[in-house]
Amino acid sequence: MAEANWFVVHTYSGYENKVKANIEKTIENRQLQDQILEVTVPMEDGIEIKNGAKKQVSRKMFPGYVLIHMIMNDDTWYVVRNTRGVTGFVGPGSKPVPLSEEEMKNLGINAPKVVIDYAVGDNVSVTSGVWKDTVGVIKAVNEGKQSVTINVDMFGRETPVEINFSEVKKIEY
């Protein structure tokens, strides 16, 4: 059986959600759930300030594009390509090009969630980087950036330093 990959589909601007709904309806009608696995319109949350008021908003990361995780064959290509609002797959000519794992990771869409057992007040040792072998106490944990902030002694002063999860190790006493 062929491997499923992520493909990018170009749509009319503003029709992304409608295209997603139409493709999902076609998947259900034609029983293609095992071939077209996921259809997504990547969104990002942000804060918009208008007239001094903060408002939580959700914006499309790539207006005019829909991402589809599917096994490419004649049937799936036909279904997606002939969906109303789709102008075509992204790729040279009429040949769709799948996104690589690295590209998907950079987009943050398939990013594996890192489960951490760090908490404020834990003692950690830095295992690599500029601050290697430095020991400190965690002052803050930022899961979004996947980092912790520790205080280090620099020139006789406590200075906060942000370090990636991958560069620290919890010290057990």
PLY file of the C-alpha trace (Angstrom):
ply
format ascii 1.0
element vertex 173
property float x
property float y
property float z
element edge 172
property int vertex1
property int vertex2
end_header
0.00 0.00 0.00
1.23 3.50 -0.83
2.33 5.91 1.87
0.19 8.90 2.83
1.80 12.32 2.39
0.79 15.92 2.95
-0.14 17.87 -0.19
-0.98 21.55 -0.63
-4.08 22.50 -2.62
-4.62 26.01 -3.98
-8.16 27.40 -3.60
-9.99 30.58 -4.35
-9.20 33.05 -1.58
-11.85 32.93 1.13
-13.09 29.48 0.06
-10.68 27.44 2.21
-13.26 26.27 4.76
-15.86 25.60 2.06
-13.33 23.49 0.10
-12.43 21.61 3.29
-16.11 20.87 3.98
-16.75 19.79 0.36
-13.76 17.43 0.34
-14.78 15.94 3.69
-18.33 15.40 2.39
-16.97 13.69 -0.75
-14.69 11.49 1.39
-17.73 10.36 3.37
-19.91 9.80 0.27
-17.27 7.79 -1.61
-15.90 5.96 1.47
-12.36 7.31 0.93
-11.53 7.61 4.66
-8.65 5.15 4.25
-7.11 7.16 1.38
-7.75 10.81 2.32
-6.87 10.90 5.99
-7.05 14.58 6.96
-8.03 17.92 5.45
-6.91 21.04 7.31
-6.90 24.81 7.00
-3.96 25.87 9.22
-5.00 28.59 11.66
-3.03 30.72 14.11
-4.35 32.53 17.16
-3.44 36.12 17.78
-4.51 39.24 19.58
-5.87 42.19 17.65
-6.09 45.64 19.19
-8.77 47.93 17.76
-9.85 51.16 19.37
-7.86 50.25 22.48
-9.70 46.94 22.99
-7.86 43.62 22.85
-9.63 40.86 20.96
-8.63 37.20 20.48
-8.69 36.35 16.75
-7.96 33.28 14.66
-6.36 33.86 11.24
-5.57 31.55 8.36
-1.83 30.89 8.22
-1.92 30.42 4.44
-4.89 32.19 2.83
-5.87 30.44 -0.38
-4.38 27.06 0.59
-5.63 23.84 2.17
-3.40 20.99 3.40
-4.47 17.40 2.70
-2.95 14.24 4.19
-3.68 11.52 1.65
-2.47 8.62 -0.42
-1.98 9.95 -3.94
-3.69 7.88 -6.62
-5.99 8.56 -9.57
-9.17 8.46 -7.45
-7.96 10.81 -4.70
-6.36 13.17 -7.23
-9.65 13.32 -9.18
-11.78 13.89 -6.07
-9.62 16.74 -4.77
-8.89 18.34 -8.14
-12.57 18.41 -9.13
-13.85 19.84 -5.87
-15.56 23.19 -6.35
-13.23 26.03 -5.32
-9.99 24.06 -5.89
-7.74 25.58 -8.56
-5.12 22.83 -8.35
-2.37 21.12 -6.41
0.84 22.97 -5.63
3.66 21.56 -7.73
5.29 21.90 -11.14
2.80 21.50 -13.98
0.00 19.14 -13.01
2.17 16.90 -10.81
1.48 17.38 -7.07
4.58 17.47 -4.85
4.23 16.15 -1.28
5.59 18.17 1.64
8.57 16.64 3.42
8.51 15.78 7.13
10.91 18.67 7.77
8.61 21.13 5.97
5.64 19.92 8.01
7.67 20.27 11.21
8.68 23.82 10.25
5.02 24.67 9.66
4.29 23.42 13.17
1.33 21.41 11.98
2.57 17.91 12.69
4.88 19.03 15.46
5.13 16.40 18.16
4.09 17.77 21.53
6.95 17.59 24.01
5.78 16.33 27.37
7.98 17.71 30.08
8.28 17.03 33.75
9.89 20.35 34.64
8.25 22.71 37.10
9.12 26.06 38.61
11.53 25.49 41.49
13.17 22.34 40.05
16.97 22.16 40.05
18.43 21.55 36.59
21.82 21.14 34.99
22.54 22.49 31.50
23.85 19.65 29.29
24.94 21.56 26.17
25.37 25.00 24.65
26.99 28.11 26.05
25.84 27.44 29.62
26.97 23.78 29.68
27.53 22.39 33.21
25.69 25.34 34.77
23.30 24.45 37.57
20.23 26.56 38.26
16.69 26.69 39.58
13.81 26.96 37.09
12.07 30.33 37.42
9.69 29.93 34.45
8.58 27.25 31.96
7.52 28.27 28.43
5.91 25.27 26.68
5.20 27.28 23.52
8.89 28.06 22.99
9.87 24.74 24.60
12.23 26.46 26.99
12.87 27.09 30.67
14.25 30.20 32.33
16.88 29.74 35.01
18.92 32.24 37.00
22.68 31.98 36.53
25.43 33.78 38.40
27.07 36.28 36.02
29.55 38.86 37.32
28.25 38.35 40.85
24.60 38.91 39.88
21.65 36.60 39.33
20.76 36.85 35.63
17.77 35.08 33.97
18.71 32.88 30.98
16.31 31.08 28.64
17.39 27.55 27.66
15.72 24.91 25.43
14.16 21.81 27.03
16.63 19.65 25.10
19.61 21.37 26.76
18.64 20.82 30.40
18.43 17.82 32.68
16.59 17.64 35.96
18.80 17.07 38.99
17.44 14.53 41.45
18.69 14.78 45.00
0 1
1 2
2 3
3 4
4 5
5 6
6 7
7 8
8 9
9 10
10 11
11 12
12 13
13 14
14 15
15 16
16 17
17 18
18 19
19 20
20 21
21 22
22 23
23 24
24 25
25 26
26 27
27 28
28 29
29 30
30 31
31 32
32 33
33 34
34 35
35 36
36 37
37 38
38 39
39 40
40 41
41 42
42 43
43 44
44 45
45 46
46 47
47 48
48 49
49 50
50 51
51 52
52 53
53 54
54 55
55 56
56 57
57 58
58 59
59 60
60 61
61 62
62 63
63 64
64 65
65 66
66 67
67 68
68 69
69 70
70 71
71 72
72 73
73 74
74 75
75 76
76 77
77 78
78 79
79 80
80 81
81 82
82 83
83 84
84 85
85 86
86 87
87 88
88 89
89 90
90 91
91 92
92 93
93 94
94 95
95 96
96 97
97 98
98 99
99 100
100 101
101 102
102 103
103 104
104 105
105 106
106 107
107 108
108 109
109 110
110 111
111 112
112 113
113 114
114 115
115 116
116 117
117 118
118 119
119 120
120 121
121 122
122 123
123 124
124 125
125 126
126 127
127 128
128 129
129 130
130 131
131 132
132 133
133 134
134 135
135 136
136 137
137 138
138 139
139 140
140 141
141 142
142 143
143 144
144 145
145 146
146 147
147 148
148 149
149 150
150 151
151 152
152 153
153 154
154 155
155 156
156 157
157 158
158 159
159 160
160 161
161 162
162 163
163 164
164 165
165 166
166 167
167 168
168 169
169 170
170 171
171 172
